[in-house]
Amino acid sequence: MKRFVIVALLPTLAVPAFAAGTHQDVFNVPCSVLWSAVNDTVKNSGKYGILGTDNTKMTASFTAGGGPGARTVTVVLHAQGDSCEMQTEVGAGPKHNDAGSFKDRVTASLAKLQNARASAPAQPEAAANPAAQGGSEKPVAGRALTNADVLKLKEAGLSDQIIIDKIKVSPAQFQLDTDDLLQLKQAGLSEEIIGAMIHASQRKE
């Protein structure tokens, strides 16, 4: 009789559990640095289906897995002094380790980005100080560029490089929420131009 009870319980223990919940991981880097690694992981790992990202709020949502077992994952960064907390919320689905796998990939991406920065060749003083060369990428005074201004430049037929150069030397007042990014992409702006807009919005004028 006891043997029958044990055998009867085994199938129950083998049924896959549904995993969901919120996970917090703290990284000893500023959120601006960690966000670069999160962005790189979501967009370039080939493991996720992107639902949306917001560079201003430092949030991303994507799917993990495929078919009926796909899970929705949302990532939000929270500053904690000089450190940054990555909050990963995973939707219900078949047994998985989405939060742990994502953390591992972000950690690897962060190390890759930091190594690339550390191995970058030192710039000569003249190159490090554009003013010494008679030029500067520091935004000049004037009316701030908006999304509409960039679209006008594109419609006028200017090359991507000229538009990017203009963005670099102009004050920026861009709207870059998820819906705005989708509209810019649908309007024909390249990822290089959109990236320059995001970078300009993050700099201190």
Backbone torsions as a table, in degrees:
resi	resn	phi	psi	omega
1	MET	NA	-43.8	179.3
2	LYS	-62.9	-38.2	-179.7
3	ARG	-62.8	-39.4	179.5
4	PHE	-63.1	-41.0	-178.7
5	VAL	-64.6	-42.2	-179.5
6	ILE	-63.2	-46.4	-179.6
7	VAL	-64.1	-36.7	-178.8
8	ALA	-67.9	-28.0	-178.3
9	LEU	-80.5	-24.2	-174.5
10	LEU	-58.8	-46.2	178.8
11	PRO	-58.8	-35.0	179.3
12	THR	-64.5	-41.3	-179.8
13	LEU	-69.6	-23.6	-176.2
14	ALA	-87.2	-7.5	-179.4
15	VAL	-67.8	127.9	-179.3
16	PRO	-58.5	135.8	177.7
17	ALA	-83.5	157.2	175.5
18	PHE	-96.5	121.6	-175.2
19	ALA	-104.7	131.1	177.1
20	ALA	-157.8	161.1	177.3
21	GLY	143.8	-178.4	-178.0
22	THR	-112.3	134.1	-179.1
23	HIS	-122.5	138.7	177.9
24	GLN	-117.4	132.4	175.8
25	ASP	-133.4	133.4	-178.3
26	VAL	-105.7	129.9	177.7
27	PHE	-112.4	140.3	-177.9
28	ASN	-85.2	51.4	175.5
29	VAL	-141.7	158.2	175.5
30	PRO	-62.8	155.4	-179.1
31	CYS	-62.9	-31.3	179.3
32	SER	-63.0	-34.6	178.0
33	VAL	-75.5	-44.6	-179.3
34	LEU	-64.1	-35.5	-179.2
35	TRP	-61.6	-35.4	177.3
36	SER	-60.6	-40.9	179.3
37	ALA	-69.7	-39.3	177.7
38	VAL	-62.5	-47.5	-179.9
39	ASN	-59.0	-45.0	-179.5
40	ASP	-62.4	-41.3	-179.0
41	THR	-65.7	-46.4	-177.4
42	VAL	-64.4	-42.8	-171.8
43	LYS	-86.9	-28.1	-169.2
44	ASN	-118.1	-3.9	-178.2
45	SER	-76.9	-21.9	-178.1
46	GLY	76.0	11.4	-176.6
47	LYS	-105.8	-9.1	-170.7
48	TYR	-130.0	150.4	173.2
49	GLY	-100.2	111.9	-172.8
50	ILE	-72.0	128.6	174.1
51	LEU	-100.3	-33.0	178.3
52	GLY	172.7	150.9	174.8
53	THR	-136.2	150.7	178.0
54	ASP	-133.5	105.9	-176.6
55	ASN	-68.7	-29.0	-179.9
56	THR	-71.3	-46.1	-178.9
57	LYS	-88.0	-8.1	-178.3
58	MET	55.6	55.7	177.0
59	THR	-128.3	151.9	176.9
60	ALA	-146.9	145.4	174.4
61	SER	-133.6	141.3	-176.5
62	PHE	-159.1	170.5	177.2
63	THR	-107.7	147.0	175.5
64	ALA	-122.2	145.2	-176.5
65	GLY	79.8	-178.7	-178.0
66	GLY	-142.5	169.2	177.4
67	GLY	64.8	-151.3	-178.1
68	PRO	-66.7	-15.1	-179.9
69	GLY	-92.2	7.0	-178.1
70	ALA	-63.8	139.5	177.7
71	ARG	-115.1	146.4	175.2
72	THR	-93.1	131.0	-179.2
73	VAL	-122.0	133.2	177.4
74	THR	-121.8	132.3	-178.5
75	VAL	-120.4	132.9	177.8
76	VAL	-133.6	136.8	177.6
77	LEU	-102.0	139.4	177.8
78	HIS	-129.4	124.2	179.1
79	ALA	-69.4	139.4	176.0
80	GLN	-135.5	78.0	-175.4
81	GLY	67.5	-124.7	178.9
82	ASP	-86.0	-4.2	179.6
83	SER	-105.6	177.7	-178.9
84	CYS	-143.1	131.5	176.6
85	GLU	-95.6	127.9	174.6
86	MET	-100.6	114.8	179.4
87	GLN	-100.7	118.6	-177.3
88	THR	-114.8	116.9	179.5
89	GLU	-107.5	122.6	-175.8
90	VAL	-111.4	130.9	177.4
91	GLY	-75.9	166.2	-178.1
92	ALA	-68.0	149.4	178.2
93	GLY	177.3	-175.9	177.3
94	PRO	-57.1	160.5	-177.7
95	LYS	-51.6	132.0	-175.9
96	HIS	-159.5	175.5	175.0
97	ASN	-132.5	50.0	-175.0
98	ASP	-58.7	-45.1	-177.2
99	ALA	-63.6	-44.6	179.7
100	GLY	-65.6	-41.2	179.4
101	SER	-65.5	-40.4	-179.7
102	PHE	-65.9	-43.0	178.5
103	LYS	-58.7	-44.3	-179.4
104	ASP	-61.3	-41.8	-179.0
105	ARG	-68.9	-38.3	177.5
106	VAL	-65.1	-41.5	178.9
107	THR	-60.7	-43.4	179.1
108	ALA	-65.5	-41.4	179.5
109	SER	-65.5	-40.5	179.2
110	LEU	-61.3	-43.3	178.9
111	ALA	-63.9	-40.3	179.6
112	LYS	-63.5	-45.3	-179.0
113	LEU	-66.1	-39.9	179.9
114	GLN	-68.4	-38.2	177.9
115	ASN	-65.5	-39.4	179.2
116	ALA	-64.6	-39.0	179.5
117	ARG	-68.3	-39.3	-178.3
118	ALA	-70.1	-31.5	-177.1
119	SER	-89.9	-2.1	178.9
120	ALA	-64.5	135.3	-178.6
121	PRO	-63.1	141.9	178.7
122	ALA	-65.1	138.8	-179.9
123	GLN	-84.5	140.9	172.2
124	PRO	-59.5	158.0	-176.6
125	GLU	-58.0	-39.7	-178.7
126	ALA	-65.6	-36.8	-179.9
127	ALA	-74.1	-35.7	-179.8
128	ALA	-71.3	-23.5	-180.0
129	ASN	-118.6	90.5	-176.8
130	PRO	-56.6	-28.0	-178.4
131	ALA	-63.2	-29.5	180.0
132	ALA	-69.8	-18.5	179.0
133	GLN	-96.9	5.4	-179.2
134	GLY	82.1	13.2	179.4
135	GLY	-145.3	169.5	-178.9
136	SER	-160.5	145.6	173.6
137	GLU	-94.9	2.7	177.3
138	LYS	-65.9	132.0	-178.3
139	PRO	-55.4	135.1	177.6
140	VAL	-87.5	161.2	179.6
141	ALA	-66.4	150.2	-179.2
142	GLY	147.3	-177.7	-178.8
143	ARG	-69.2	135.7	-178.1
144	ALA	-71.2	142.6	176.0
145	LEU	-72.4	142.7	176.3
146	THR	-118.9	173.9	176.5
147	ASN	-55.5	-43.2	-177.8
148	ALA	-63.1	-37.2	179.1
149	ASP	-63.1	-43.5	-179.6
150	VAL	-64.7	-40.7	178.8
151	LEU	-63.8	-36.3	177.6
152	LYS	-64.4	-40.8	178.8
153	LEU	-63.3	-39.5	179.0
154	LYS	-66.7	-43.7	-179.6
155	GLU	-65.1	-26.8	179.5
156	ALA	-75.4	-7.4	176.9
157	GLY	92.5	10.0	179.3
158	LEU	-70.1	149.6	-178.7
159	SER	-71.4	159.6	178.8
160	ASP	-58.2	-40.1	-176.4
161	GLN	-65.5	-39.3	178.9
162	ILE	-65.8	-41.5	179.6
163	ILE	-63.6	-43.3	179.2
164	ILE	-62.8	-42.1	178.0
165	ASP	-61.8	-39.4	178.0
166	LYS	-63.4	-42.6	179.3
167	ILE	-62.0	-39.4	-176.7
168	LYS	-64.4	-32.5	-174.3
169	VAL	-104.7	9.0	-178.1
170	SER	-116.6	146.6	170.5
171	PRO	-59.3	150.0	-174.6
172	ALA	-121.1	138.0	173.8
173	GLN	-140.7	60.2	-174.9
174	PHE	-88.5	152.0	171.6
175	GLN	-104.8	117.2	-170.4
176	LEU	-131.8	36.8	171.2
177	ASP	-69.9	172.7	-177.0
178	THR	-55.0	-46.9	-179.2
179	ASP	-63.9	-36.5	178.7
180	ASP	-64.7	-42.5	179.3
181	LEU	-62.8	-40.4	178.4
182	LEU	-63.1	-41.3	179.5
183	GLN	-64.9	-40.8	179.1
184	LEU	-63.7	-42.1	179.4
185	LYS	-65.1	-43.2	179.8
186	GLN	-66.6	-25.9	179.0
187	ALA	-79.2	-4.7	174.6
188	GLY	104.0	6.0	178.5
189	LEU	-74.7	140.3	179.3
190	SER	-76.0	163.2	178.0
191	GLU	-65.0	-28.3	178.6
192	GLU	-65.8	-42.5	178.8
193	ILE	-66.9	-45.6	-179.9
194	ILE	-61.9	-38.7	177.8
195	GLY	-63.1	-39.4	177.9
196	ALA	-65.0	-36.1	177.9
197	MET	-65.4	-42.6	179.2
198	ILE	-63.6	-43.9	-179.9
199	HIS	-62.4	-41.1	-179.0
200	ALA	-66.0	-33.5	-179.4
201	SER	-71.7	-23.6	-178.0
202	GLN	-90.2	-14.9	-178.0
203	ARG	-77.8	160.3	176.5
204	LYS	-92.7	116.7	-176.4
205	GLU	-67.3	NA	NA
